[in-house]
Amino acid sequence: MTTDSPSPHHIPVVVVGAGPAGLTVGNILRTASVDCVVLEAESRAFIERRPRAGVLEERAVQGLRRRGLAQNLLARAQQHSACEFRFGGERHRFSYTELTGRHHWVYPQPLLVTDLVREYVDVRGGDARFAVREVALHDLDTARPSVSYLCPDTAERQVVTCDFVVGADGARGVSRAALVPERARMARHDYGTGWLALLAEAPPSCDCVVFGVHPNGFAGHMARSREVTRYYLQCPPGDDPENWSHDRVWSELRQRLEGAGAPPLTEGRLIEKRVLDLHDYVVEPMAYGRLFLAGDSAHLVAPIAAKGMNLALYDAFLLGDALVAQLDGGDGDGLDGYSQACLRRVWDYQEFSQWLSEVYHGTAAGDPFRAGTTSARLRRLFTSPAAAAAFAEQYLGTAAHY
């Protein structure tokens, strides 16, 4: 849906970005009969197939279900109750559901985005404008902010005035740039390592997520569907994916994921191969004037602990509800406390990501001291009930203070 007129018109909320955060906010607003428009730089077909994360925490799924956004997810997603660490040639299974009664859901982000787009556009009649160009944010510190963009059909600049702007357009979007550096601080951490991210046309080789801690480097195995598996291989930052042939990839995966009695890996064609230079960042505060950031616009967590999509959804739940409270009843407490409430969880997840990174990467660091402390952490995880409970709480995102 687009407008041919360059003159401004007013909509209460403009959402920039049609990822999990932006679409969830849009659906919450539509349910409350609050008008909004979602602007997205890519086409609908592109965002529905873009490969991304696939692990959802139980609290995130509960939040989607309460808002009527989890019907397909609940019917199609896999439930995982354990993960497995492999190190020293042995397999160590961590059954977190037995410990906590909670589990993870595996549902690839493209499927969730497809569900959210369909619900927002086709079911709830939401206004979404795809393939827009040159989005710009204006007058954010006033009571009448606006968003402008080039219409893909007419190449004319359209202007939408609004009460609030939701910036959910990711790490490279205009929303984050509107806050940093003049209006907020961005704290950044680089891990100094890379991961070769792989998608294989191959069924999962284990019934759970597998973490390989090996002197050659970390390896990860994560199911995406019954036919596709996500793998990770630690590599130098900035490495060229073309350095990793099919044979080299599978040879390293077999070595790094070895474990006594483990079934052989099911090999398949590699349909994605890219290098991620692992880093995190956090923007503080997550708001300026009438602009509120959500998802990767506000914070990035390296895929070490599979937290990114979950954080985006938690942001969206808080922000969507707060916007409805403000626009429907004039209650601004939720918006006033939005940034602080989100950042408590964000920093906890960042700390856990750093802790887990040392577990994954310490053995391969070439430093006997780091290798020794990594071994101590792993031994403690499987011998201390207190350590196991603390890990499960962070891994599942169940801390009571969230």
Disulfide bonds with the S-S distance in Angstrom:
none
